[in-house]
Amino acid sequence: MKLLHSGKVRDLYADGDDIILVASDRVSVYDIVLPTPIPDKGRLLTALSLWWFEQLTEIVPHHVISATDVPEEFAGRAVRCRKLSMIDVECVARGYLTGSGLKDYDRDGTVSGIDLPDGLVDGSRLPEPIFTPSTKAPLGQHDEPISYADVVAEHGETLAARLRDVTLAVYRRGSAIAAERGIIIADTKIELGFDDDGELRLGDEVLTSDSSRFWPADEWKPGRPQPSFDKQYVRDWAASTGWDRSEPAPEIPAEVVAATRAKYVEAYERLTGERWD
């Protein structure tokens, strides 16, 4: 195999005509990889993505060929995939206002150029889910929000509309399934690309604790940060250290590592109904 790319969390290898996508235990916040891994994180993200891919096949096909035909050293945290020509847009859907979307709203009442009602606060449910794309920045650089008009200008109206519609459909389907299990999906990001036959497919990961914000529905209370089952716990810890969000990043304390792993496990178990072994 040949290493093609090492990202913040995943490594891509070429294996003949296929791609081996390997999820590591690395964790990143603010687009910076922290030096301390989260045990089992790669396996958890891979297993959860595989489960979600199967729930979403009626909306959009995925890139996975096999979860077992992978090198032994990567077993459990790798998938064999089709090569895709990835679209250079982070496709983000938001159903609730928080994070960078909240900062944009507080500045001028909009998110990615979309006007939102007055009076929204951290954790507010939006009138309807919105498509808020961003750039796909290289390792060490920051993704930047863009508008739907920016996507149209770069990729044309037809593809922009397809990206928006698929992203919102994935979000709505995922949110409906998660709601049955007591979880709110506040927002999520997906990546899409075309295979050799020109078919649009889901790539990378989908609806995981790294790519989404998962909140316990019974604890949702707008006006404050929400409890979560995702890496927001690490973001909150990192923010509390006074770190300036540049290299080098601080080591994660053992108790934060353990708590983060437990949150990833709980998200997997609640969503899939399967016990994590």
C-alpha positions in Angstrom: 0.0 0.0 0.0 1.0 3.6 -0.5 0.2 6.4 1.9 -1.7 9.1 0.0 -2.7 11.5 2.8 -2.5 11.8 6.5 -5.3 14.1 7.8 -6.2 15.3 11.2 -7.8 12.0 12.2 -7.7 9.7 9.2 -5.0 8.3 7.0 -5.6 7.3 3.3 -3.7 4.5 1.5 -3.9 3.3 -2.1 -4.3 -0.4 -2.5 -4.6 -1.2 -6.2 -7.7 0.5 -7.4 -9.1 0.9 -3.9 -8.6 3.2 -1.0 -7.9 2.0 2.6 -9.3 4.6 5.0 -7.9 4.3 8.5 -9.4 6.1 11.5 -6.7 6.9 14.1 -7.2 7.6 17.8 -6.0 11.2 17.2 -8.4 14.0 18.2 -8.4 17.5 16.9 -10.0 20.7 18.1 -10.0 24.1 16.4 -8.4 22.3 13.4 -5.3 21.4 15.5 -4.4 17.8 16.4 -3.8 17.3 20.1 -0.8 15.2 21.2 -2.9 12.8 23.3 -4.9 10.0 21.7 -8.3 8.8 22.8 -8.2 5.0 23.2 -10.6 3.1 20.8 -11.7 6.3 19.1 -10.7 5.1 15.6 -12.7 1.8 16.1 -15.7 3.7 17.5 -15.8 6.2 14.7 -15.5 3.4 12.1 -18.2 1.2 13.6 -20.6 4.1 14.0 -20.0 5.4 10.4 -20.6 1.9 9.1 -23.9 1.7 11.0 -25.0 5.1 9.7 -24.0 4.4 6.1 -26.6 1.5 6.1 -29.3 3.8 7.5 -28.8 6.3 4.7 -28.6 4.2 1.5 -32.0 5.3 0.4 -30.8 8.9 0.4 -27.3 8.6 -1.0 -24.9 5.7 -1.7 -21.6 5.5 0.2 -18.0 4.7 -0.7 -17.5 1.5 1.4 -16.6 -1.7 -0.4 -15.6 -3.8 2.7 -15.1 -3.4 6.4 -13.2 -6.7 6.7 -11.0 -6.9 3.6 -8.4 -4.6 5.1 -4.8 -5.1 6.4 -4.7 -7.0 9.7 -3.0 -4.2 11.5 -5.9 -1.8 10.8 -8.7 -4.3 11.5 -11.7 -2.6 13.2 -10.6 0.9 12.4 -10.3 0.8 8.6 -12.6 0.3 5.6 -11.8 -0.5 2.0 -13.4 2.2 -0.2 -14.0 3.3 -3.8 -11.9 6.1 -5.0 -13.9 9.3 -5.1 -13.2 12.7 -6.6 -14.0 14.6 -3.5 -15.8 17.9 -3.7 -13.9 20.6 -1.9 -16.8 21.7 0.3 -17.5 20.8 3.9 -21.2 20.2 3.7 -22.7 21.2 7.1 -26.3 21.1 8.2 -27.5 22.8 11.4 -30.8 22.2 13.2 -29.8 24.1 16.3 -27.7 27.2 17.0 -24.4 26.8 18.7 -20.6 26.9 18.1 -19.4 29.0 15.3 -22.9 29.4 14.0 -23.9 31.1 17.2 -20.9 33.5 17.0 -21.9 34.5 13.4 -25.5 35.0 14.5 -24.6 37.1 17.5 -22.5 39.3 15.1 -25.1 40.0 12.5 -28.2 37.7 12.8 -27.1 35.4 10.0 -25.3 32.1 9.5 -23.6 31.5 6.2 -25.6 34.4 4.7 -29.0 33.0 6.0 -31.1 35.4 7.9 -32.4 33.9 11.2 -35.1 35.1 13.6 -34.3 37.6 16.4 -33.9 36.3 20.0 -32.1 33.0 19.4 -29.7 31.8 22.1 -27.1 29.1 22.5 -28.9 25.8 21.9 -32.0 27.3 20.2 -33.8 25.0 17.7 -33.9 26.7 14.3 -37.2 27.1 12.4 -35.8 24.5 10.0 -32.5 22.9 9.3 -30.1 25.0 7.3 -27.2 24.3 4.9 -24.0 26.2 6.1 -21.1 25.0 4.1 -17.4 25.7 4.7 -14.1 25.4 3.0 -12.0 22.3 3.4 -8.7 23.6 4.8 -5.4 21.8 4.7 -4.0 20.3 7.9 -3.1 23.0 10.3 -5.3 25.6 8.7 -8.9 26.5 9.6 -12.0 25.8 7.7 -13.8 29.0 6.8 -17.6 29.4 6.5 -19.0 30.2 3.1 -22.4 30.9 1.7 -24.6 28.9 -0.6 -23.9 31.6 -3.2 -20.2 30.9 -2.9 -20.8 27.2 -3.6 -22.9 28.1 -6.6 -20.1 30.4 -7.9 -17.5 27.7 -7.5 -19.4 24.6 -8.6 -22.6 25.8 -10.4 -26.2 25.8 -9.4 -27.0 22.2 -10.2 -24.2 20.7 -8.0 -24.7 23.3 -5.3 -28.3 22.4 -5.0 -27.5 18.7 -5.0 -25.0 19.2 -2.1 -27.4 21.2 -0.1 -30.3 18.8 -0.6 -28.3 15.6 0.2 -26.8 17.2 3.2 -30.1 18.3 4.6 -31.7 14.9 3.8 -28.9 13.1 5.7 -29.3 15.5 8.6 -33.1 15.0 8.7 -32.9 11.2 8.5 -30.1 11.0 11.1 -32.0 13.4 13.4 -35.2 11.4 13.2 -33.4 8.1 14.1 -31.4 9.8 16.9 -34.5 11.4 18.4 -36.0 7.9 18.8 -33.0 7.1 21.0 -33.1 10.3 23.1 -30.4 12.1 21.2 -30.5 15.5 19.5 -28.2 16.0 16.6 -27.5 19.7 16.8 -25.4 19.8 13.6 -23.3 17.6 11.4 -20.9 17.8 8.5 -20.5 15.3 5.6 -18.2 14.9 2.7 -19.3 14.0 -0.8 -17.5 12.9 -4.0 -18.1 11.3 -7.4 -17.0 7.8 -8.2 -15.6 6.7 -11.6 -19.2 6.3 -13.0 -20.2 9.8 -12.0 -22.3 8.8 -9.1 -22.4 11.0 -6.0 -21.4 9.1 -2.9 -20.9 9.8 0.8 -17.2 9.6 1.8 -15.1 9.9 4.9 -17.3 9.5 8.0 -20.9 10.2 8.7 -22.9 11.3 11.8 -20.1 10.4 14.2 -19.0 12.0 17.5 -16.3 13.8 15.6 -18.4 15.1 12.8 -21.6 16.0 14.7 -22.8 17.5 18.0 -24.9 14.9 19.9 -27.0 16.2 22.9 -29.1 14.2 25.4 -32.6 15.3 24.5 -33.8 15.1 28.2 -31.2 17.7 29.2 -31.7 20.1 26.3 -32.1 23.7 27.7 -31.6 26.7 25.3 -29.6 29.6 26.7 -26.5 27.6 27.9 -24.0 25.2 26.5 -25.5 21.7 26.3 -24.2 18.4 27.7 -22.9 16.3 24.8 -21.8 12.9 23.6 -19.1 14.2 21.3 -15.7 15.9 21.3 -17.2 19.2 22.6 -16.0 17.9 26.0 -12.4 18.2 24.7 -13.1 21.6 23.1 -14.4 22.9 26.5 -11.4 21.5 28.3 -9.0 23.0 25.7 -10.7 26.4 26.0 -10.4 26.3 29.8 -6.6 26.0 29.6 -6.0 29.4 28.1 -4.4 27.7 25.1 -4.2 30.1 22.2 -5.2 27.5 19.6 -1.8 27.4 17.9 0.9 24.7 17.8 2.0 23.2 20.1 -1.3 22.0 21.6 -1.4 20.9 25.3 -1.5 17.3 26.4 -4.9 16.1 27.5 -5.2 15.0 31.2 -6.0 11.3 31.8 -9.4 12.1 33.3 -10.4 14.1 30.3 -9.2 11.3 28.0 -11.3 8.7 30.0 -14.4 10.9 30.1 -14.1 11.6 26.3 -13.8 7.9 25.5 -16.9 7.2 27.7 -18.9 9.8 25.8 -18.0 8.3 22.4 -18.9 4.8 23.8 -22.3 6.1 25.1 -23.1 7.7 21.8 -22.3 4.5 19.9 -24.4 2.3 22.3 -27.4 4.6 22.4 -27.6 5.2 18.6 -26.9 1.6 17.5 -28.4 -0.3 20.3 -25.3 -2.4 20.4 -23.0 -3.0 23.4 -19.5 -1.7 22.8 -17.0 -4.5 23.4 
